[in-house]
Amino acid sequence: MSRFIQGLLRFRRGPWENLASCLIAAGVVMLMQPYLLVAFTYSFIVTLVGTIMFVIVSHFPE
């Protein structure tokens, strides 16, 4: 179990913030496109997950 905790402590802010920003951008693009109803349907959830993820990973060490 301590190996799992050590793996969690190794997370760094940079890559996770980039992933969260990409999720936010993908959610906004999904929201604005007029072609796929499925993408429009899940756009709010993707944007919300990206935003919450950004708030969480902004507390990770650099």
Order of alpha helices (4+ residues) and beta strands (2+ residues): alpha-alpha-alpha
